[in-house]
Amino acid sequence: MIETTLTGGFSDAPHQSARAFRAILDALARPGTIHTVTGATPPAPLSLAAGVLLLTLADGTTPVHLAGERDTRATRDWITFHTGAPLVGAAEATFAIGTWNTLHPLEQFSIGTPEYPDRAATLIVELPALFATGPRLSGPGIRDHAMLSLPEVAAFRANRSLYPLGFDCFFTASDQIAGLPRSTIVEDF
């Protein structure tokens, strides 16, 4: 086991995870808002925000899929050591982490079932940066409208058409997160 596996987790887990949980819930409850999180130092290429999401939401019962260049030995070891989350293929994942391109095809992820829509995957999409510009967002949790620098529009429109099924998303860049639940309506700018 390499040294980076043992480091980079929360140093004050009760307080840091509570603050992170609040930011994560707020990001998903208020789509399009960008929040800053702190407390984790995961191995590259995972962003700080993706590491905080995993430390806060993943545990031994939360299957995680690593896509593309996020699937490294250092990342696998860090996630396993700090969360106990099992690493799985895309179809079994509760959380999937990668860049937008490496997460495709999106059809490989669970969208839930009519009886259990909560069994859908949550995608953690790593981006170079997040901005409050781009496609127009509306729906639950958004007073009038919001804007967010999404990697594309068509996939999120198609996902919304499946509601109440469909995947949810967190977008991460450096120490920032934003949420996009399947209930959000995404329109071209």
C-alpha positions in Angstrom: 0.0 0.0 0.0 1.5 3.3 -1.0 1.6 6.3 1.4 -0.9 8.4 -0.6 -3.5 5.7 0.1 -3.4 6.4 3.8 -3.5 10.2 3.6 -5.8 12.8 2.1 -9.0 11.9 4.0 -10.8 14.2 6.4 -8.6 15.2 9.3 -11.6 16.2 11.4 -14.2 13.8 10.0 -17.3 14.8 12.1 -17.0 18.5 11.3 -15.7 18.3 7.8 -18.2 15.7 6.6 -21.1 17.7 8.1 -20.0 20.9 6.3 -19.5 18.9 3.1 -22.8 17.1 3.4 -24.6 20.5 3.7 -22.8 21.8 0.6 -23.6 18.6 -1.4 -27.3 18.6 -0.4 -27.6 22.3 -1.2 -25.9 21.8 -4.6 -28.5 19.1 -5.5 -31.5 20.9 -4.0 -30.6 24.2 -5.8 -29.5 23.1 -9.3 -27.0 25.4 -11.0 -25.5 26.8 -7.8 -21.8 26.3 -7.4 -20.4 25.4 -3.9 -16.9 25.2 -2.6 -15.9 22.2 -0.5 -12.7 21.5 1.5 -11.1 18.7 3.5 -9.9 16.1 1.1 -6.7 15.5 -0.8 -7.4 12.6 -3.1 -4.7 11.2 -5.5 -4.6 12.7 -9.0 -6.5 12.8 -11.2 -9.4 13.0 -8.8 -10.4 16.6 -8.0 -10.6 17.7 -4.4 -14.4 18.1 -4.8 -14.8 14.5 -6.2 -12.8 13.2 -3.2 -15.0 15.2 -0.8 -18.1 13.8 -2.4 -16.9 10.2 -2.0 -15.7 10.7 1.6 -19.1 12.1 2.5 -21.5 9.9 0.5 -19.7 6.5 -0.1 -19.3 3.6 2.3 -19.0 -0.1 2.2 -22.5 -0.4 0.7 -22.1 2.1 -2.1 -20.7 0.6 -5.3 -18.4 3.0 -7.2 -17.4 2.9 -10.8 -14.2 4.7 -12.0 -14.2 5.6 -15.7 -11.3 6.3 -18.0 -8.2 8.0 -16.5 -9.9 8.1 -13.1 -9.4 4.4 -12.8 -5.9 4.2 -11.4 -4.4 2.0 -8.7 -3.8 5.0 -6.4 -7.5 6.1 -6.8 -8.8 2.6 -6.3 -6.7 2.1 -3.2 -7.6 5.6 -1.8 -11.3 5.0 -2.2 -11.2 1.5 -0.8 -9.1 2.6 2.3 -11.1 5.8 3.1 -14.6 4.6 2.3 -14.7 0.9 2.0 -16.8 1.3 -1.2 -16.7 -1.7 -3.6 -15.4 -0.9 -7.1 -17.7 -2.2 -9.7 -18.6 -2.0 -13.4 -20.8 0.8 -14.8 -24.1 -1.2 -14.7 -23.8 -1.9 -10.9 -22.6 1.6 -9.9 -24.4 3.8 -7.4 -21.7 6.5 -8.1 -19.7 6.7 -11.3 -16.8 9.1 -11.6 -15.1 10.3 -14.8 -14.9 13.0 -17.4 -18.0 13.5 -19.6 -16.5 11.6 -22.5 -15.3 8.6 -20.4 -18.7 8.2 -18.8 -20.3 7.4 -22.2 -22.3 5.6 -23.3 -24.7 6.9 -20.6 -27.1 4.0 -21.2 -24.7 1.7 -19.3 -25.8 3.3 -16.0 -28.9 2.4 -14.0 -31.8 4.8 -14.3 -33.8 3.0 -11.6 -37.1 1.2 -12.0 -40.7 2.4 -11.8 -40.9 0.7 -8.4 -37.5 1.9 -7.2 -36.4 5.1 -9.1 -34.0 5.8 -6.3 -31.8 3.0 -7.5 -30.5 5.1 -10.3 -26.8 6.0 -10.7 -25.3 9.3 -9.7 -22.7 10.5 -12.1 -19.8 12.6 -10.8 -18.6 14.5 -13.9 -15.1 15.9 -13.6 -14.8 19.2 -15.6 -11.9 21.6 -16.0 -14.0 24.5 -14.6 -17.5 25.4 -13.5 -19.3 28.6 -14.4 -22.7 30.0 -13.8 -23.2 30.5 -17.5 -24.4 28.2 -20.3 -27.7 26.4 -20.7 -30.7 27.6 -18.9 -32.0 25.5 -16.0 -35.5 25.5 -14.5 -37.6 23.3 -12.3 -37.6 22.2 -8.7 -35.3 24.2 -6.5 -34.8 27.0 -9.0 -36.8 30.2 -8.4 -36.8 31.5 -11.9 -33.9 30.1 -13.8 -30.2 29.3 -13.3 -27.3 28.7 -15.7 -24.5 26.2 -15.5 -21.6 25.3 -17.8 -22.8 21.8 -18.8 -20.8 19.7 -21.2 -23.8 19.3 -23.5 -27.6 19.8 -23.5 -29.1 16.9 -25.5 -28.2 14.2 -22.9 -29.7 16.1 -20.0 -32.9 16.8 -22.0 -33.1 13.1 -22.8 -32.5 12.2 -19.2 -35.3 14.6 -18.0 -37.7 13.0 -20.4 -37.3 9.7 -18.4 -38.4 11.3 -15.2 -39.0 10.0 -12.5 -36.3 7.6 -13.8 -32.9 8.8 -14.9 -29.5 9.6 -13.5 -28.5 12.5 -11.3 -25.3 14.4 -11.7 -22.7 16.3 -9.7 -20.2 18.3 -11.6 -16.8 18.8 -10.0 -13.9 21.1 -10.8 -11.0 21.6 -8.4 -12.8 22.4 -5.1 -16.2 23.2 -6.6 -19.4 21.2 -7.0 -22.7 21.8 -8.6 -25.7 19.4 -8.8 -28.1 18.6 -11.6 -30.9 16.2 -10.5 -33.0 14.4 -13.2 -36.0 16.7 -12.5 -34.2 19.7 -13.8 -35.3 21.1 -17.2 -32.3 22.0 -19.4 -32.8 24.4 -22.3 -30.3 25.9 -24.8 -29.0 29.3 -23.9 
